[in-house]
Amino acid sequence: MTRIFSIHDKREWTFYVRNAAEYDFYHTWHYHSLETDGSPILFVYQEFANYIAFPLIKRAIPGSEYFDLSCVYGFSGPLSNHKIDQLDDFFMENFKKAFLSFLSEENYVSVFTRMHPFYNQQPLLNKFGGVHENGKTVIIDLSESIEDQRNRYKQSAMDAIKHAWKKGFRVEEEKGPAALATFVEIYTESMKRVGANDKYLFNDRYFSNLCNTSEYDARILMVYDGETVMSSTIITFTNGIIQAHLVGTRAEYLNQSPTKFLVDEITKIGRIEGMRYYNLGGGLGYKHDKLFEWKSAFSNQHIDFKSWRFVANPTIYQVLLDEKGIQENVEIDFFPLYRYA
């Protein structure tokens, strides 16, 4: 049985996510309700009590009668009431047939999703082809002692943390409109300073609603020097995983590296909350760049990050490329390529 739920079907969406063997906050109805780049859908294939659910974003392809599917900002991919890599092969083949039929009937040209680095979704998506190696993400294993964790730090990270201790910096969790306004100010300033892509400049509704939910645990943390907020972050706690979702630092405090102190403090909070991993993420575009090196100063534990890039209608995909004058074999790491500006 195949069912398609929209963002208006909160009860059903929430049921399938909460009953999944593995899920993160990126899969939830609430997080998808913040989406502005298309229409969120939840594709569900079910046989008796067993199901595979796939949250996606439906987008119209300008100037055509066709659509494509993408994902929210973050790591999502398919989920199930069993771990994906433990699903019966026959069941996964039936899902494939149902999903391909859905893509054909609804005029979808392509599908893109960032796969979750902690969940083995590859056995299912390998049946279609199109699993793409993106790079690495840096994680901190909170099951080890904080002493062993700190022994992994590079000297630059440990020096910054010791400096923060000496200066008396502190981290506080804060709630309410004033805390959110401070975070937004610092985050927006930071993104503009580094020339971030517009996709990282979220609207006011996104920020105001991001932490206002019971579907997951999102917190605003501030790093203080006396009474001044130096840096701020929004992190999430879901099923044993802390996600470093958004972070920013005031320009005048960059030389004091408050975010290095913040990372160390978050691992202490994570242990108190019974979390297993803290995912720092990867480099810009998940490349091995300065951002990746910064994060790697805290851990040498790097896990693979993959995306699924599937062309459902090769003929129309090529037509769309031809209309843009783009060669399919061009060396551009972007999908779908017909949306490349």
C-alpha positions in Angstrom: 0.0 0.0 0.0 1.3 3.5 -1.0 0.2 6.7 0.7 1.2 10.3 0.2 0.9 12.7 3.0 1.2 16.5 2.8 2.2 19.0 5.5 -1.5 19.2 6.4 -1.4 15.6 7.6 0.5 16.3 10.9 -1.0 13.3 12.8 0.0 10.7 10.2 3.4 12.3 9.5 4.2 12.3 13.2 3.0 8.7 13.7 5.4 7.3 11.0 8.4 9.3 12.3 7.9 8.5 16.0 7.5 4.8 15.3 10.6 4.6 13.2 13.5 2.6 14.4 15.9 5.5 13.6 15.1 9.1 13.0 16.5 12.6 13.7 14.8 16.0 14.0 15.3 16.6 10.3 12.6 14.0 9.6 9.9 15.5 11.8 6.7 17.2 10.6 7.6 20.3 12.5 10.9 20.8 10.9 9.4 20.2 7.4 6.7 22.8 8.3 9.4 25.4 8.2 10.2 24.7 4.6 9.6 27.5 2.1 11.3 26.1 -1.0 8.5 23.8 -2.0 5.8 21.5 -0.7 6.8 18.9 1.9 5.4 15.4 1.3 5.8 12.1 3.1 5.9 9.1 0.8 4.9 5.9 2.7 5.0 2.3 1.4 3.5 -0.2 3.8 2.9 -3.9 4.0 0.9 -4.9 7.1 2.8 -3.3 10.1 6.0 -2.7 8.2 6.7 0.5 6.3 9.3 2.7 4.7 8.6 6.5 4.9 10.5 9.1 2.9 10.1 12.8 3.7 10.8 15.0 0.6 10.2 18.4 -0.8 8.1 18.7 -4.0 9.3 21.5 -6.3 7.9 22.7 -9.6 10.4 23.0 -12.4 9.9 26.5 -13.9 8.7 26.6 -17.5 7.6 23.0 -17.6 4.8 20.6 -16.4 7.4 18.6 -14.5 8.5 18.5 -10.8 11.5 17.3 -8.8 12.0 16.2 -5.2 14.6 17.5 -2.8 15.1 17.6 1.0 15.2 19.9 3.9 18.4 21.6 5.0 20.2 18.9 7.0 20.3 15.1 6.9 17.1 13.1 6.2 16.6 10.2 3.8 14.2 7.3 4.2 13.2 5.8 7.6 11.3 2.6 8.6 9.9 0.8 11.7 13.0 -1.4 11.3 16.6 -0.3 10.7 17.0 0.1 6.9 19.9 -2.3 6.7 17.8 -5.0 8.4 14.8 -4.8 6.0 13.9 -7.8 3.9 15.2 -7.6 0.4 11.8 -8.5 -1.1 10.2 -5.6 0.9 12.8 -3.2 -0.4 12.2 -4.3 -4.0 8.5 -3.7 -3.5 9.2 -0.2 -2.2 11.4 0.4 -5.3 8.6 -0.5 -7.6 6.0 1.6 -5.7 8.3 4.6 -5.6 9.3 4.4 -9.3 5.6 4.2 -10.2 4.9 7.3 -8.0 7.7 9.2 -9.7 6.4 8.3 -13.2 2.7 9.0 -12.5 3.4 12.4 -10.9 5.9 13.7 -13.5 9.0 13.8 -11.4 12.3 14.2 -13.2 14.8 13.7 -10.3 15.2 13.1 -6.6 17.9 14.5 -4.3 18.3 13.9 -0.6 21.2 14.1 1.9 21.5 10.8 3.6 21.8 10.6 7.3 25.5 9.8 8.2 24.5 7.8 11.3 21.9 5.6 9.6 22.7 3.0 7.0 20.2 3.9 4.3 22.4 2.8 1.5 21.1 -0.8 1.1 17.7 0.7 0.1 18.9 3.5 -2.1 21.5 1.3 -3.8 18.6 -0.5 -5.5 18.0 2.6 -7.5 21.6 3.7 -8.1 22.7 7.3 -7.6 24.3 7.1 -4.2 27.0 9.8 -4.2 30.0 10.1 -1.9 30.1 13.7 -0.6 32.9 13.7 1.9 33.2 13.3 5.7 31.5 14.7 8.8 33.3 15.1 12.1 31.8 13.4 15.2 32.6 13.3 18.9 31.8 10.0 20.6 30.3 10.9 24.0 30.5 7.3 25.3 34.2 7.8 26.0 35.4 9.8 28.9 35.9 13.6 28.6 39.5 13.1 29.4 40.0 10.7 26.5 38.0 13.1 24.3 40.2 16.1 25.2 43.3 14.0 24.5 42.1 13.9 20.9 42.0 17.7 20.7 44.7 19.4 18.7 46.7 21.9 20.6 45.0 24.9 19.0 41.6 23.7 20.3 42.8 22.9 23.8 44.7 26.3 24.1 41.5 28.2 23.2 39.5 26.2 25.8 42.1 26.9 28.5 42.0 30.6 27.6 38.2 30.6 28.0 38.6 28.9 31.4 41.2 31.5 32.5 39.0 34.4 31.3 35.9 33.0 33.0 33.8 32.6 29.9 30.6 30.7 30.6 27.8 28.9 28.6 24.2 29.4 29.4 21.0 28.0 27.9 18.4 30.7 27.3 14.8 30.8 26.1 12.3 33.3 24.9 12.1 36.1 22.3 15.1 38.0 23.7 17.4 35.0 23.5 16.2 34.2 19.9 16.7 37.8 18.8 20.3 37.8 20.1 21.0 34.5 18.4 19.5 35.7 15.1 21.5 39.0 15.2 24.8 37.1 15.8 24.1 34.3 13.3 23.0 36.7 10.5 26.0 38.9 11.1 28.3 35.8 10.9 26.8 34.5 7.7 27.0 37.9 5.9 30.6 38.3 7.1 31.7 35.0 5.5 29.6 35.6 2.3 27.4 32.6 2.9 24.9 31.5 0.3 21.4 32.9 0.6 20.2 29.4 1.6 21.8 29.9 5.0 20.0 33.2 5.6 16.7 31.9 7.0 13.6 34.0 7.4 12.2 35.2 10.7 9.5 32.5 10.7 12.1 29.8 10.5 14.0 31.1 13.5 10.9 31.8 15.6 9.4 28.4 15.0 12.6 26.3 15.0 12.7 25.9 18.8 9.0 26.1 19.4 8.0 22.4 19.3 7.6 19.3 21.4 8.7 17.0 18.5 12.3 17.5 19.2 14.6 19.2 21.8 16.2 22.3 20.3 18.2 24.7 22.6 19.8 28.1 22.3 23.1 28.4 24.0 25.1 31.6 24.6 28.8 32.0 25.4 29.2 34.9 27.8 32.2 37.1 28.6 30.9 38.9 31.7 27.5 40.2 30.6 28.3 40.2 26.8 27.2 37.4 24.5 30.2 36.5 22.3 28.8 33.5 20.4 25.5 31.6 20.2 24.3 28.3 18.7 21.1 26.3 18.2 21.7 22.6 18.8 19.3 19.7 18.8 19.1 16.5 20.9 17.3 13.6 19.2 17.7 9.8 19.8 21.2 10.0 21.2 22.5 12.5 18.6 23.4 16.2 19.1 23.4 18.1 15.9 25.3 21.4 15.6 22.6 23.0 13.6 23.4 26.8 13.5 26.1 28.9 15.1 27.5 32.4 15.0 30.2 34.6 16.7 30.4 38.3 17.0 33.3 39.7 14.8 35.0 41.4 17.7 35.4 38.1 19.6 36.7 35.9 16.8 40.2 36.2 18.1 39.1 34.6 21.4 37.6 31.5 19.7 34.5 31.2 21.9 33.0 28.5 19.7 35.9 26.1 20.6 35.0 26.6 24.2 31.3 26.1 23.2 32.0 22.7 21.6 33.7 21.4 24.7 30.9 22.6 26.9 28.2 21.0 24.7 29.9 17.6 25.0 29.5 18.0 28.8 25.8 18.8 28.4 25.5 15.9 26.0 26.8 13.4 28.6 24.4 14.7 31.2 21.5 14.3 28.8 22.6 10.7 27.9 23.6 11.5 24.3 25.9 9.2 22.4 27.3 11.4 19.6 27.9 15.1 18.8 27.9 15.7 15.1 30.0 18.8 14.2 29.3 18.4 10.5 31.8 18.7 7.6 33.4 21.4 5.5 31.6 23.8 3.2 29.9 21.6 0.7 31.4 18.7 2.7 34.8 19.4 1.2 38.2 19.0 3.0 38.6 22.8 3.6 39.5 25.1 6.5 36.1 24.6 8.1 36.6 20.8 8.1 40.1 21.3 9.6 38.6 23.5 12.3 36.2 20.8 13.3 38.8 18.1 13.0 40.7 19.9 15.8 38.3 18.2 18.2 38.1 14.7 16.8 39.8 12.4 14.4 36.6 10.4 14.1 35.2 11.1 10.6 32.3 9.2 9.1 31.1 9.2 5.5 28.4 11.5 4.3 26.5 10.6 1.2 23.7 12.0 -0.9 21.2 10.3 -3.2 21.0 11.8 -6.7 18.5 9.9 -8.8 17.4 10.7 -12.3 13.8 9.4 -12.6 13.2 10.6 -16.2 16.5 10.7 -18.2 14.8 12.0 -21.3 13.3 15.0 -19.7 16.4 15.6 -17.6 18.5 15.8 -20.8 15.9 18.2 -22.4 16.2 20.5 -19.4 20.0 20.4 -19.6 19.8 21.3 -23.3 17.5 24.2 -22.6 20.1 25.6 -20.2 23.0 24.8 -22.5 24.6 22.5 -19.9 26.6 19.4 -20.7 25.7 16.5 -18.5 29.4 15.5 -18.0 30.5 18.9 -16.9 32.6 18.9 -13.7 30.1 20.6 -11.5 29.2 19.1 -8.1 25.5 20.0 -8.2 22.3 18.1 -8.5 20.0 18.4 -10.3 22.3 20.0 -12.8 19.4 21.8 -14.7 18.9 23.9 -11.6 22.5 25.1 -11.6 22.4 28.9 -12.0 
